[in-house]
Amino acid sequence: MGKFLPEAAKIMKLEQSEYVLGHTNAEQLRLIRQARILAPFTTRLFRDAGIASGMRVLDVGCGMGDVTMLAAQFVGPTGRVVSIDRDQISIETAQRRVSAIGLENVKFHQADLLTFEDAESFDAIVSRLVLEFLPNTTAVIKRLSMLLQPGGIMAFQEASWKVWLAYTAHLPLRSAVTTLIHKAFVAGGVNTEMELPIHRAFLAADLSCSEMRIDLPLGDSQEFRSLLFDLLITVWERAVALKLPLDALGDPKTLASRLDNELDDNKSCASFVGLVGAVARKRFA
């Protein structure tokens, strides 16, 4: 696990926008590492949702392009994935990554999902850990439903922090770190419990909800263990600005190793934020 350096927090400056995670180069790399852990959960959701060969799929808030690449593999060469994000730097990174693996069935646009329009409707609309950062889930899903053809699929993966917080209760240090990050997210306007907002939004948009579930990622690899510490570094400057109790975590230079030692001492595995999987279909007229 990477050691904490004072400079690491300094480069995590708050963006002019209120997006709690920012758009730094370091955050891009963290998102790519995180995506490797979350990929099996998203793959299973897409498979169960019915994302299939030949479909035309919209990926909203595509970020580094990891969900885009998964969707592109599902729809195959006869399908198409259109991916949008508000951040142009993220779009450029995603484009480079898609080109590097030779995917030719993907197109990117810098766009806001509330105003994005396309000449053709979509067979499916997908996203992962995007809606939680937006102020009105119902308005977003109603808008997206207008882009979906009748019978089309919505498949979203969003956060449930209460599951994660409950699982870390037996690990005092991990619990303290997770709680502090949670407070930083809440202060940044993030909706940290998305199961009810999504369900209610599906109802308001007259979509037929076919599945909802919560998965809790667990693991013991070094990469999995580091997810929590990496996320803390991302929100460090914000936590300082909010005067959150960072001092209670002890020496930041030894925090990563102490988090590891706590897992070892308790013969426990690491966990990450709960993933709310939600699937719905647009009704036929």
C-alpha positions, 0 to 999 in steps of 0.5 A, a space after each residue: 500500500 502506498 505511504 501517505 506523503 504530505 504532498 499527496 493531500 496538497 495535490 487533492 485541491 478542491 475543484 471549483 465545482 462542488 463535486 466532492 471527488 474532484 478531477 485530479 490526475 491522482 483521482 483518475 488513477 484511483 478510479 481506475 484501481 477502484 473499477 478493477 474491484 467493482 467490475 465483477 459486480 457490474 458485469 453480473 448486474 448487466 448480465 442479469 439486466 439483459 444487456 446483450 449483443 447488438 444493443 445501443 447503450 448510453 453510459 451516463 457519467 462515464 468517467 474513466 470509461 470502465 463501465 463503457 468498456 464493460 458495456 461495449 463487450 456486452 453489446 459486441 461489434 454489432 452494438 454501440 455504446 454512447 458515453 457522456 460526461 461533463 468533464 472533458 479531461 475524463 472524456 479524453 482519458 476514457 477515449 485513450 483507454 478505449 482506443 488502447 484495447 481496440 474497441 471500435 463500437 464506442 463514441 464519447 460526448 462531453 455533455 450534461 445528462 439533463 440536456 443530452 439529446 440523440 437522434 436515436 433512442 437507446 435499448 439500455 441506459 447504464 451508470 455506476 456511482 453517478 446518480 448519488 452526486 446529483 441533487 434530484 434522482 427523480 428528475 434525472 431518471 425521468 429525463 433519461 427515460 425520454 431517451 429510452 425506447 419502449 421495453 428498454 432497460 435502465 441498469 444503475 449501480 449506486 451506493 449504500 454506505 450504511 451497509 459498509 459502515 455496519 460491516 466495519 463496526 468491529 474494526 475501530 480504526 477502519 470504522 473511524 476512517 469510513 465514518 469520516 469519509 462518509 461525513 465528507 461525502 454528506 457535507 458535499 451533498 452526496 446522497 449516500 443511501 440510494 436504494 429508496 431514491 432510485 426505487 421512488 424515481 422508477 415509480 415516478 417515471 412509470 418504469 417497471 422495476 424488475 430488480 433491486 439488490 445490495 452487494 457488499 464488496 469484500 476482499 483481502 488483496 492489497 489492492 482491495 485493502 487500499 481502497 479505503 485509504 485511497 478514498 481518504 486521501 481523495 477527500 483529505 483537503 475537504 475533510 480539513 476544510 470541514 474541520 473533521 477529526 483527522 487528528 483522531 486517526 493518528 499519524 497519517 504517515 503510519 495510517 495505511 500500515 495500521 489499517 492493514 495491521 488491524 485487519 490482520 489482528 482481527 483476521 478480517 477482510 476489507 470491505 467497500 461501499 455497498 452497491 445498490 443494483 437497480 434494474 427497470 424497464 420502460 413500459 410499452 405504450 
